[in-house]
Amino acid sequence: MLIAAGLAIVVTMFMAVIRGLLGPGVYDRVLAMNMFGTKTVLLVAVVAMIMGRPDFLDLALAYALINFIGVLAILQFVQNREARQAQQKNQTGASS
């Protein structure tokens, strides 16, 4: 049963990568990569249960925290970039 769950997680990870590569917008790509990170945490947890190594769950938790902080950092960068672009657009429109 756990092996079937692991295979299902790998399939959804593959689908998330495809969505990340094809996503029309930045937010779609960020969401897809966040989903990939979440599925990675789930896969590590399933592998930990299959192998009987509960200490792998600590690695999964650490990866989840890194994934969360990374997504926040990317979204903050995108938000600041869009604000700078809007500000430059307003300045060039006002000076014309």
Buried (B, 14 or more C-beta within 10 A) or exposed (E): EEEEBBEBBEEBBEBBBEBBEEBEEBEEBBBBBBBBBBBBBBBBBBBBBEEEEEEBBEBBEEBBEEBEEBBEEBBEEBEEEEEEEEEEEEEEEEEE
